Amino acid sequence: MNKYWRSVVSVLTGTAVAQAIPVLGALIITRLFAPAEFGIFSAWLGLVMLLVVFLTFRFEMTLAIEEDGQPRRLAVAATLITTTLVSAIVAASLLIGAILFPNLLTKYPSTLVSTCLPTAFLFAASNLWQAWAAAEGEYRKLSYMRIIQTGLITLFQIGAGVWFSNSAALVISQLLGLFFSLALAIYIIPLSNLPKKSELLAYTINFWKKYRRFPIFSLPASFINTAAIQLPVLIVAGRFGSDIAGLLAMTIKVLGAPIGLLGKSVLDVFVRHAASSYRERGECREEYIKTFYALTLGSLAFCFIMALSGENLFILAFGQEWSHAGKIAVWLLPMFALRFIASPLSYMVYIADKQHLDLIWQIGLLGVTLACLAWISEYKLALQAYSISYAALYLIYLAMSYRFSQGRRG
């Protein structure tokens, strides 16, 4: 396990820089953009992230399961082909819809509507390249990709905010940052040595057949999960206004940073080691337990700091205008504390091929999210109930993933 944790530290170093960039950038962005504009952008980004899940059919999750080298390279190519085909189908459907129902989207700003699909495609391709780097154990290159992506997006948003302090500026900056960072990611790890087009097409069809459980179970499960994560901002914006939605979005962004920092770093390494052990031994309980203990300690430290000084930290970092986001942060602590632990270990459902159970859990999660945020009339109670219910479901998920780690012994 020494090699395991050295790898985690290697990824953590690069991820720390990648996560620090948008957090530090937020110190400037919150002074350039009003909460309402940030709320509109966050709602748009939520819709984009829902589309990202759909475009890949979740085939990027198969990369760690594939063997190193050419088999995984072919899986990347097949996933990229899938993403391109699905994007083309979505684009054609939207075009037909715009022709048949010309007034359907006129009430939304044209910038937000026209950039959704291109941004989603760039996000999906970027996630694919990062998943490929992680599966290959190319942690240094993975760090470069993440630093470049977050750095460019943040730089473009700050630059745009100086001249245009509206949501459209945030949207265009996101698109440009993703475009240039993806180009550099392809340069860092080029997709080369592929077979002829006919052979690649035949492989792609066989790839779809081999991993058909991913679009059947993992796609709807991931779509529901993304919806459950993104819906709070959308629902709050509709029920309580864009100001509260902007505060909530900033709270989620800040509290999500530690998960992106340590949790994502652990996930990148856990996936490779746990999948390898599962192939060799039929279980990966040792890797699971040690990872669980480390994440739990990190979660407790995070909760202690936020519970004592969450509101003051928000005021110090973002100004008095964002002070209420610190209160929301304390309300959401139970959810984020358990997510911090559960998220990296969630890959067990793919390793153990238990996507159908994951789908059932995700449906329950979506139901809880809608019940708390759409039915409770007072936003404080709604967010508190949402946080506690979410945390309870994460406890169930941890029990499930631990059972999966035991493999055939479980």
C-alpha positions as CSV (number, residue, x, y, z in Angstrom):
1,M,0.0,0.0,0.0
2,N,3.0,2.3,0.2
3,K,3.0,2.6,-3.6
4,Y,-0.7,3.2,-3.4
5,W,-0.4,6.2,-1.1
6,R,2.6,7.6,-3.0
7,S,0.5,7.6,-6.1
8,V,-2.3,9.3,-4.1
9,V,0.1,12.0,-3.0
10,S,1.4,12.4,-6.6
11,V,-2.1,13.0,-7.9
12,L,-3.0,15.1,-4.8
13,T,-0.2,17.5,-5.5
14,G,-1.4,18.3,-9.0
15,T,-5.1,18.2,-8.0
16,A,-4.4,20.6,-5.2
17,V,-3.1,23.2,-7.6
18,A,-6.0,22.5,-10.0
19,Q,-8.6,22.9,-7.2
20,A,-6.8,26.0,-5.7
21,I,-7.0,27.9,-9.0
22,P,-10.8,28.2,-9.2
23,V,-11.1,28.7,-5.4
24,L,-8.6,31.6,-5.5
25,G,-10.2,32.7,-8.8
26,A,-13.5,32.9,-7.0
27,L,-12.1,35.5,-4.7
28,I,-12.0,37.8,-7.8
29,I,-15.0,36.4,-9.6
30,T,-17.3,37.1,-6.7
31,R,-16.3,40.7,-6.9
32,L,-16.9,40.9,-10.6
33,F,-20.2,39.1,-10.8
34,A,-23.3,39.5,-8.7
35,P,-24.9,36.5,-7.0
36,A,-27.8,36.6,-9.5
37,E,-25.5,36.4,-12.5
38,F,-23.5,33.6,-10.9
39,G,-26.8,31.8,-10.2
40,I,-27.9,32.0,-13.9
41,F,-24.5,30.6,-15.0
42,S,-24.7,27.8,-12.4
43,A,-28.1,26.8,-13.6
44,W,-26.8,26.7,-17.2
45,L,-23.8,24.7,-16.1
46,G,-26.1,22.3,-14.3
47,L,-27.9,21.6,-17.6
48,V,-24.6,21.2,-19.4
49,M,-23.4,18.6,-16.8
50,L,-26.6,16.6,-17.3
51,L,-25.9,16.5,-21.0
52,V,-22.2,15.5,-20.4
53,V,-23.4,12.3,-18.7
54,F,-25.6,11.3,-21.6
55,L,-23.0,12.0,-24.4
56,T,-20.5,9.3,-23.4
57,F,-23.1,6.6,-22.4
58,R,-20.7,6.2,-19.4
59,F,-18.3,4.2,-21.5
60,E,-15.4,6.2,-20.0
61,M,-16.0,4.2,-16.8
62,T,-14.8,1.1,-18.6
63,L,-11.2,2.3,-19.1
64,A,-9.9,1.1,-15.7
65,I,-11.4,-2.3,-16.3
66,E,-9.6,-2.7,-19.7
67,E,-6.0,-3.9,-19.9
68,D,-3.2,-1.4,-20.2
69,G,-1.9,-0.3,-23.5
70,Q,-3.6,-1.0,-26.8
71,P,-6.9,-2.5,-25.4
72,R,-7.5,0.7,-23.4
73,R,-6.5,2.9,-26.3
74,L,-9.1,1.2,-28.4
75,A,-11.7,1.7,-25.6
76,V,-10.9,5.4,-25.6
77,A,-11.4,5.6,-29.4
78,A,-14.7,3.7,-29.2
79,T,-15.9,6.0,-26.4
80,L,-14.9,9.1,-28.4
81,I,-16.8,7.7,-31.5
82,T,-19.8,7.1,-29.3
83,T,-19.7,10.6,-27.9
84,T,-19.4,12.2,-31.3
85,L,-22.3,10.1,-32.7
86,V,-24.5,10.9,-29.7
87,S,-23.7,14.6,-30.0
88,A,-24.6,14.6,-33.6
89,I,-27.9,13.0,-32.9
90,V,-28.7,15.5,-30.1
91,A,-27.7,18.4,-32.4
92,A,-30.0,17.1,-35.2
93,S,-32.8,16.6,-32.7
94,L,-32.4,20.1,-31.3
95,L,-32.4,21.6,-34.9
96,I,-35.6,19.7,-35.8
97,G,-37.2,20.8,-32.5
98,A,-36.2,24.5,-33.2
99,I,-37.8,24.2,-36.7
100,L,-41.0,22.5,-35.5
101,F,-41.4,24.6,-32.4
102,P,-39.7,28.0,-33.1
103,N,-41.0,29.7,-30.0
104,L,-39.9,27.0,-27.5
105,L,-36.5,28.4,-26.7
106,T,-37.0,32.1,-27.5
107,K,-37.5,33.0,-23.8
108,Y,-34.0,31.9,-23.0
109,P,-30.9,33.9,-23.9
110,S,-29.4,32.7,-27.2
111,T,-25.9,32.6,-25.8
112,L,-27.0,30.1,-23.2
113,V,-29.0,27.9,-25.6
114,S,-26.4,27.8,-28.4
115,T,-23.4,26.9,-26.1
116,C,-24.9,24.1,-24.2
117,L,-24.1,21.2,-26.6
118,P,-20.6,22.3,-27.6
119,T,-19.7,22.9,-24.0
120,A,-21.0,19.5,-23.0
121,F,-19.1,17.8,-25.8
122,L,-15.8,19.4,-24.8
123,F,-16.5,18.5,-21.1
124,A,-17.2,14.9,-22.1
125,A,-14.0,14.6,-24.2
126,S,-11.9,16.2,-21.5
127,N,-13.3,13.8,-18.9
128,L,-12.5,10.9,-21.2
129,W,-8.8,12.0,-21.6
130,Q,-8.5,12.5,-17.8
131,A,-10.0,9.0,-17.2
132,W,-7.6,7.6,-19.7
133,A,-4.6,9.2,-17.9
134,A,-5.8,7.9,-14.5
135,A,-6.4,4.4,-15.8
136,E,-2.9,4.2,-17.3
137,G,-1.3,5.4,-14.1
138,E,-0.1,8.6,-15.9
139,Y,-0.7,10.7,-12.8
140,R,1.7,13.5,-13.7
141,K,0.0,14.0,-17.1
142,L,-3.3,13.9,-15.4
143,S,-2.3,16.7,-13.0
144,Y,-1.1,18.8,-16.0
145,M,-4.5,18.3,-17.7
146,R,-6.5,19.4,-14.6
147,I,-4.3,22.4,-13.9
148,I,-4.5,23.6,-17.5
149,Q,-8.2,23.1,-17.6
150,T,-9.1,25.0,-14.4
151,G,-6.4,27.6,-15.0
152,L,-7.7,28.5,-18.5
153,I,-11.3,28.6,-17.5
154,T,-10.6,30.7,-14.4
155,L,-8.3,33.1,-16.4
156,F,-10.9,33.6,-19.1
157,Q,-13.7,34.2,-16.6
158,I,-11.7,36.8,-14.7
159,G,-10.7,38.5,-18.0
160,A,-14.2,38.5,-19.3
161,G,-15.6,39.8,-16.0
162,V,-13.5,42.9,-16.2
163,W,-15.4,44.0,-19.3
164,F,-18.7,42.1,-19.2
165,S,-20.0,41.3,-15.7
166,N,-22.9,39.1,-16.8
167,S,-23.7,35.4,-17.0
168,A,-23.0,35.3,-20.8
169,A,-19.4,36.2,-20.1
170,L,-19.0,33.3,-17.7
171,V,-20.6,30.9,-20.2
172,I,-18.3,31.9,-23.1
173,S,-15.3,31.8,-20.8
174,Q,-16.2,28.2,-19.8
175,L,-16.5,27.2,-23.4
176,L,-13.2,28.7,-24.5
177,G,-11.3,27.3,-21.5
178,L,-12.5,23.8,-22.2
179,F,-11.7,24.0,-25.9
180,F,-8.0,25.0,-25.4
181,S,-7.5,22.7,-22.5
182,L,-8.8,19.7,-24.5
183,A,-6.5,20.6,-27.3
184,L,-3.5,20.5,-24.9
185,A,-4.7,17.3,-23.3
186,I,-4.8,15.6,-26.8
187,Y,-1.2,16.9,-27.3
188,I,-0.1,15.5,-23.9
189,I,-1.6,12.0,-24.6
190,P,-2.2,11.6,-28.3
191,L,-4.6,9.0,-29.5
192,S,-2.4,7.2,-32.0
193,N,-1.6,3.7,-33.4
194,L,-5.3,3.0,-34.1
195,P,-6.4,0.3,-36.7
196,K,-8.0,1.0,-40.0
197,K,-11.5,2.6,-40.0
198,S,-13.3,-0.6,-40.8
199,E,-11.5,-2.5,-38.0
200,L,-12.1,0.3,-35.6
201,L,-15.8,0.4,-36.4
202,A,-16.0,-3.4,-35.9
203,Y,-14.2,-3.0,-32.6
204,T,-16.6,-0.2,-31.5
205,I,-19.6,-2.4,-32.2
206,N,-18.1,-5.3,-30.2
207,F,-17.2,-2.7,-27.5
208,W,-20.9,-1.6,-27.3
209,K,-22.0,-5.3,-26.9
210,K,-19.3,-6.1,-24.3
211,Y,-20.2,-3.1,-22.1
212,R,-23.9,-2.8,-22.8
213,R,-24.7,-2.8,-19.1
214,F,-23.1,0.7,-18.8
215,P,-25.7,2.5,-21.1
216,I,-28.5,0.2,-19.7
217,F,-27.8,0.7,-16.0
218,S,-24.9,3.1,-15.4
219,L,-26.1,5.8,-17.9
220,P,-29.5,6.3,-16.2
221,A,-27.9,6.0,-12.8
222,S,-25.3,8.6,-13.5
223,F,-27.8,10.8,-15.2
224,I,-30.0,10.6,-12.1
225,N,-27.1,11.3,-9.9
226,T,-26.0,14.3,-11.9
227,A,-29.6,15.5,-11.9
228,A,-29.8,15.1,-8.1
229,I,-26.6,17.1,-7.8
230,Q,-27.5,19.9,-10.2
231,L,-31.2,20.1,-9.5
232,P,-30.9,21.9,-6.1
233,V,-29.6,25.1,-7.8
234,L,-32.2,24.8,-10.5
235,I,-35.1,24.2,-8.1
236,V,-33.9,26.9,-5.6
237,A,-33.6,29.4,-8.5
238,G,-37.2,28.7,-9.5
239,R,-38.7,28.7,-6.1
240,F,-36.6,31.1,-4.0
241,G,-34.9,33.3,-6.6
242,S,-31.6,33.6,-8.4
243,D,-29.9,35.4,-5.4
244,I,-30.4,32.4,-3.1
245,A,-29.5,30.1,-6.0
246,G,-26.2,32.0,-6.5
247,L,-25.4,31.7,-2.8
248,L,-26.2,28.0,-2.8
249,A,-24.1,27.5,-6.0
250,M,-21.1,29.2,-4.4
251,T,-21.5,27.1,-1.2
252,I,-21.5,23.9,-3.3
253,K,-18.5,25.1,-5.2
254,V,-16.5,25.8,-2.1
255,L,-17.6,22.7,-0.1
256,G,-17.0,20.6,-3.2
257,A,-13.4,21.7,-3.4
258,P,-12.1,19.3,-0.7
259,I,-13.9,16.5,-2.4
260,G,-12.3,17.5,-5.7
261,L,-9.0,17.8,-4.0
262,L,-8.5,14.6,-1.9
263,G,-11.5,12.6,-3.0
264,K,-10.8,12.8,-6.7
265,S,-7.1,12.1,-6.1
266,V,-8.0,9.0,-4.1
267,L,-10.5,7.9,-6.7
268,D,-8.0,8.1,-9.5
269,V,-5.6,5.8,-7.7
270,F,-8.2,3.6,-6.0
271,V,-9.8,2.8,-9.3
272,R,-6.6,1.4,-10.8
273,H,-5.5,-0.6,-7.8
274,A,-8.9,-1.9,-6.7
275,A,-9.7,-3.0,-10.3
276,S,-6.3,-4.8,-10.6
277,S,-6.8,-6.6,-7.3
278,Y,-10.3,-7.5,-8.1
279,R,-9.2,-9.1,-11.4
280,E,-6.4,-11.0,-9.6
281,R,-8.0,-12.0,-6.3
282,G,-11.7,-11.6,-6.9
283,E,-11.9,-9.0,-4.1
284,C,-10.3,-5.7,-3.0
285,R,-11.3,-5.5,0.7
286,E,-7.9,-4.4,1.9
287,E,-7.7,-1.5,-0.5
288,Y,-11.2,-0.5,0.4
289,I,-10.7,-0.5,4.2
290,K,-7.5,1.5,4.2
291,T,-9.0,4.0,1.8
292,F,-12.2,4.3,3.9
293,Y,-10.2,5.1,7.1
294,A,-8.1,7.8,5.4
295,L,-11.2,9.5,3.9
296,T,-13.0,9.4,7.2
297,L,-10.2,11.2,9.0
298,G,-10.1,13.8,6.3
299,S,-13.9,14.2,6.5
300,L,-13.8,14.7,10.3
301,A,-11.1,17.4,10.0
302,F,-13.1,19.2,7.3
303,C,-16.3,19.2,9.3
304,F,-14.5,20.5,12.4
305,I,-13.1,23.5,10.6
306,M,-16.3,24.4,8.8
307,A,-18.6,23.9,11.8
308,L,-16.5,26.3,13.9
309,S,-15.8,29.0,11.4
310,G,-17.7,28.4,8.1
311,E,-19.5,31.7,8.0
312,N,-16.5,33.8,9.0
313,L,-14.4,32.0,6.3
314,F,-16.9,33.0,3.6
315,I,-17.0,36.6,4.8
316,L,-13.2,36.8,4.9
317,A,-12.8,35.2,1.4
318,F,-15.7,36.6,-0.6
319,G,-17.0,39.6,1.3
320,Q,-20.0,40.5,3.5
321,E,-22.3,40.0,0.4
322,W,-21.7,36.3,0.6
323,S,-22.0,35.8,4.3
324,H,-25.2,33.8,4.1
325,A,-23.4,31.3,2.0
326,G,-21.4,30.4,5.1
327,K,-24.7,29.6,6.9
328,I,-25.8,27.4,4.1
329,A,-22.4,25.7,4.2
330,V,-23.0,24.6,7.8
331,W,-26.5,23.3,6.9
332,L,-25.0,21.2,4.1
333,L,-22.1,19.7,6.2
334,P,-23.7,16.3,6.8
335,M,-24.2,15.7,3.1
336,F,-20.7,16.8,2.1
337,A,-19.0,14.9,5.0
338,L,-20.5,11.6,3.8
339,R,-20.0,12.5,0.1
340,F,-16.3,13.1,0.8
341,I,-16.0,9.5,2.0
342,A,-18.5,7.7,-0.4
343,S,-17.6,9.3,-3.7
344,P,-14.1,7.8,-4.2
345,L,-15.4,4.4,-3.1
346,S,-18.4,4.5,-5.4
347,Y,-16.4,3.0,-8.2
348,M,-16.9,-0.4,-6.6
349,V,-20.3,-0.7,-8.4
350,Y,-18.5,-0.8,-11.7
351,I,-15.7,-3.1,-10.6
352,A,-18.2,-5.6,-9.1
353,D,-20.6,-5.2,-12.0
354,K,-23.4,-4.1,-9.8
355,Q,-24.7,-1.2,-11.8
356,H,-28.4,-2.3,-11.4
357,L,-28.2,-1.8,-7.6
358,D,-26.5,1.6,-8.1
359,L,-29.5,2.6,-10.4
360,I,-32.0,1.7,-7.7
361,W,-30.0,3.8,-5.1
362,Q,-29.8,6.8,-7.5
363,I,-33.6,6.7,-8.1
364,G,-34.0,6.9,-4.3
365,L,-31.6,9.8,-4.2
366,L,-33.5,11.7,-6.8
367,G,-36.7,11.1,-5.0
368,V,-35.3,12.5,-1.7
369,T,-33.9,15.6,-3.5
370,L,-37.2,16.4,-5.1
371,A,-39.2,15.7,-2.0
372,C,-37.1,18.0,0.2
373,L,-36.5,20.9,-2.2
374,A,-39.8,21.0,-4.2
375,W,-42.3,20.4,-1.4
376,I,-40.9,22.2,1.7
377,S,-41.9,25.8,1.6
378,E,-39.1,27.4,3.6
379,Y,-35.7,27.3,2.0
380,K,-33.8,26.9,5.2
381,L,-35.7,23.8,6.3
382,A,-35.7,22.5,2.7
383,L,-31.9,22.7,2.5
384,Q,-31.4,21.2,6.0
385,A,-33.8,18.3,5.2
386,Y,-32.0,17.8,1.9
387,S,-28.6,17.6,3.6
388,I,-29.6,15.1,6.3
389,S,-31.5,12.8,3.9
390,Y,-28.7,12.8,1.4
391,A,-26.2,11.9,4.2
392,A,-28.4,9.0,5.3
393,L,-28.5,7.6,1.8
394,Y,-24.7,7.8,1.6
395,L,-24.5,5.6,4.6
396,I,-26.5,3.0,2.7
397,Y,-24.2,3.4,-0.3
398,L,-21.1,2.9,1.8
399,A,-22.5,-0.4,3.2
400,M,-23.3,-1.5,-0.3
401,S,-19.8,-0.7,-1.7
402,Y,-18.1,-2.4,1.2
403,R,-20.1,-5.6,0.5
404,F,-19.0,-5.3,-3.2
405,S,-15.4,-5.0,-2.2
406,Q,-15.5,-8.4,-0.6
407,G,-16.2,-9.9,-4.0
408,R,-17.0,-13.6,-4.1
409,R,-16.2,-13.8,-0.4
410,G,-19.1,-11.4,0.3
